Amino acid sequence: MIIDTHCHIHDSEFYLENREEAYRESREAGVTMVCVGTNVQSSREAVEFCRTHEACHPVVGIHPHDTKDNDPAEIRAIVEANREQIVGIGEIGLDYFYSHSDREVQMRSLREQLQIAQDFNLPVSFHVREAFDDFWPIFDEFTGITGVLHSFTDNQANLDEAIKRGLLIGVNGISTFTKEPLQKQLFTDVALKNILLETDAPFLTPAPFRGKMNLPAYVTLVAAHQAELKAVSPDDVIRATTTNAQKFFGIQ
């Protein structure tokens, strides 16, 4: 078994007619999927999709882009109604690369959703882009939060800050095609004990399938690339990262 710890295969905005085919192909590859919400609607879809598809686990939350018109109170209600099924809060955070939502709105939503995670003892999938200066102080306001920095491509200083706080690092297809020397070094050096594998499907398709829709099945390509970078076997990567994911999300 290998776990794709961050995909959107459930989301009707991204997968329509080919969703069941993508799901079957991923299951045939031995992939268990963590289906991550980006707003209230996609969070509800994650819960429903995972209820009707084996080896799928829902994470619910409001992406920073969508904080302008989504209420964290509705995420709390979804968690309250489905607590035994939901395995995390996400993807939540701050994104200053784009300006889809006002920064103050993003920060308020992040705090409210971190409170939900704390209240229900759930791990968190974070989306943080060019916003760590504001993110770290907010994160530090809360105690007992476990989290993963989804699709991490930032600098060594923020990697160190993450590891110091016990956060895991989400590694996806970017690692297979980035041209940035610092990113290449980061993906080589970050220890397996600190990694969760992910796809972010349908986005960020790994090499050699660039230009095609990403699938959770392609998490195996991310694992193979990590094995190459670290001079270990793919089985070693899969074993370590699967154990990390099972412990993090409390799934088997």
C-alpha positions in Angstrom: 0.0 0.0 0.0 1.0 3.6 -0.7 -0.9 6.6 0.5 -1.5 9.8 -1.6 -1.9 12.2 1.3 -3.3 15.1 -0.7 -5.5 14.8 -3.7 -8.8 16.3 -5.0 -10.2 13.3 -6.9 -13.5 13.8 -5.2 -14.0 17.4 -6.4 -16.6 17.8 -9.1 -14.9 21.1 -10.2 -11.8 19.1 -11.3 -12.9 15.5 -12.1 -16.1 14.9 -14.0 -16.6 12.1 -16.4 -13.2 10.5 -15.7 -13.4 10.5 -11.9 -14.4 6.8 -11.5 -11.8 5.8 -14.1 -9.1 7.8 -12.2 -10.2 6.2 -8.9 -10.0 2.6 -10.3 -6.6 3.2 -11.8 -5.3 4.5 -8.5 -6.7 1.6 -6.6 -5.2 -0.9 -9.1 -1.9 0.8 -8.3 -2.4 0.1 -4.6 -3.0 3.7 -3.7 -5.0 4.8 -0.6 -6.3 8.4 -1.0 -6.7 11.3 1.3 -9.3 13.6 -0.3 -8.8 17.2 0.7 -11.4 19.9 0.6 -10.8 23.5 -0.6 -14.1 25.1 0.3 -17.4 24.1 1.9 -18.8 22.4 -1.2 -15.7 20.4 -2.0 -15.4 19.4 1.7 -18.9 18.0 1.6 -18.0 16.2 -1.6 -14.9 14.8 0.0 -17.0 13.3 2.9 -19.6 11.8 0.5 -17.0 10.5 -2.0 -15.0 8.8 0.8 -18.2 7.3 2.3 -18.9 5.5 -1.0 -15.3 4.6 -2.1 -13.0 2.3 -0.2 -9.5 3.3 0.8 -10.4 7.0 0.7 -10.4 9.4 3.7 -11.8 13.0 3.9 -10.0 16.1 5.0 -12.2 19.2 5.2 -11.4 22.9 5.2 -11.2 26.2 3.3 -8.3 27.1 1.0 -6.9 30.6 1.6 -8.1 31.6 -1.9 -11.7 30.7 -0.9 -11.8 32.3 2.5 -13.5 35.4 1.1 -16.8 33.6 0.6 -16.7 30.5 2.8 -17.6 30.4 6.5 -15.4 28.2 8.8 -18.6 27.7 10.9 -19.8 25.4 8.1 -16.6 23.4 8.3 -17.2 23.0 12.0 -20.7 21.7 11.3 -19.3 19.2 8.8 -16.8 17.9 11.3 -19.4 17.7 14.0 -21.7 15.6 11.8 -19.0 13.3 10.4 -16.3 13.2 13.1 -15.7 9.4 12.9 -15.0 9.6 9.2 -13.0 12.9 8.9 -9.2 12.5 9.4 -8.0 16.1 9.2 -8.6 19.8 8.6 -7.3 21.3 5.3 -6.2 22.6 3.1 -6.0 25.8 5.1 -3.4 28.5 5.4 -2.2 31.7 3.8 -1.4 32.5 0.2 0.1 35.9 -0.6 1.4 34.9 -4.1 -2.2 35.5 -5.4 -4.7 38.0 -4.0 -7.9 36.0 -4.3 -8.9 36.8 -0.7 -7.8 39.7 1.5 -4.9 38.9 3.8 -6.9 39.8 7.0 -9.7 37.5 5.9 -7.2 34.7 5.3 -5.6 35.1 8.7 -9.0 35.2 10.5 -10.1 32.0 8.7 -6.8 30.3 9.5 -7.3 31.0 13.2 -10.9 29.8 13.2 -10.0 26.6 11.4 -7.0 25.9 13.6 -9.4 26.2 16.5 -11.6 23.5 14.9 -8.5 21.3 14.5 -7.6 21.8 18.1 -11.1 21.3 19.4 -11.5 18.0 17.6 -7.8 16.8 17.9 -7.4 16.6 14.1 -4.2 17.0 12.1 -3.9 19.8 9.6 -2.9 20.1 5.9 -1.4 23.6 5.4 -1.2 25.6 2.2 1.4 28.4 2.7 2.8 30.4 -0.1 4.9 33.5 0.3 3.3 34.0 3.7 5.4 32.3 6.3 6.2 35.6 8.2 2.5 35.8 9.1 1.9 32.0 9.3 4.4 31.1 12.0 3.1 33.5 14.6 -0.5 32.3 14.0 0.5 28.7 14.1 2.3 29.3 17.4 -0.8 30.7 19.0 -2.2 27.1 19.1 -0.9 24.2 21.1 -0.9 20.5 20.2 -1.4 21.0 16.4 0.1 18.4 14.2 0.4 19.4 10.6 1.9 18.9 7.1 3.1 21.7 4.8 1.4 20.6 1.6 3.5 21.0 -1.6 6.4 22.6 0.2 8.9 24.4 -2.1 10.1 27.2 0.2 13.6 27.9 1.6 15.8 26.0 4.0 15.0 28.5 6.8 11.3 27.8 6.7 12.0 24.0 6.4 14.0 24.2 9.6 11.2 26.1 11.3 8.8 23.4 10.2 10.9 20.5 11.4 11.5 22.4 14.7 7.7 22.5 15.2 7.3 18.8 14.3 5.5 19.5 11.0 5.8 17.1 8.1 6.7 18.0 4.5 4.4 17.2 1.6 6.4 16.1 -1.4 4.7 15.8 -4.8 5.3 15.9 -8.5 7.2 19.2 -8.3 10.1 17.3 -7.0 10.3 15.4 -10.3 10.4 18.4 -12.6 11.7 21.4 -10.8 14.7 23.2 -12.3 15.5 25.2 -9.2 18.8 24.1 -7.6 17.7 25.0 -4.1 14.5 23.0 -4.5 16.4 20.0 -5.9 18.7 20.1 -2.9 15.7 20.4 -0.5 14.0 17.4 -1.9 17.2 15.4 -1.7 18.1 16.3 1.8 14.7 16.2 3.7 14.7 13.0 5.7 12.1 10.3 5.0 11.0 10.5 8.6 9.7 14.0 7.8 7.9 13.3 4.5 4.4 12.6 3.4 4.0 11.7 -0.3 1.2 13.4 -2.2 0.0 14.3 -5.7 -2.3 17.3 -5.4 -4.1 15.6 -8.3 -5.3 16.8 -10.8 -2.5 19.4 -10.5 1.3 19.1 -10.5 1.6 16.0 -12.7 5.0 14.4 -12.2 7.5 13.6 -14.9 7.2 11.8 -17.3 3.5 12.7 -17.6 3.7 16.5 -17.6 0.9 18.0 -19.6 -1.6 15.3 -18.6 -4.1 15.3 -15.8 -2.5 14.1 -12.6 -3.9 11.0 -10.9 -3.4 9.7 -7.3 -1.8 6.6 -9.0 1.1 8.8 -9.9 2.2 9.0 -6.3 4.2 5.9 -7.1 6.3 8.1 -9.4 7.0 10.5 -6.6 8.1 7.6 -4.4 10.4 6.3 -7.1 12.0 9.7 -7.6 12.6 10.1 -3.9 14.2 6.7 -3.9 16.5 7.8 -6.7 17.5 11.0 -4.9 18.2 9.2 -1.6 19.8 6.2 -3.1 17.4 3.8 -1.4 14.8 1.4 -2.8 11.3 2.5 -3.7 10.0 0.0 -1.1 12.0 1.8 1.6 10.4 5.1 0.6 6.9 3.6 0.5 7.3 1.8 3.8 8.6 4.9 5.6 6.1 7.4 4.2 3.2 5.1 4.5 4.0 4.6 8.2 4.2 8.4 8.5 0.8 8.9 6.9 -0.9 6.2 8.9 0.4 7.7 12.2 -0.4 11.3 11.1 -4.0 10.7 9.9 -4.7 7.8 12.2 -5.6 5.5 9.3 -4.7 2.0 8.3 
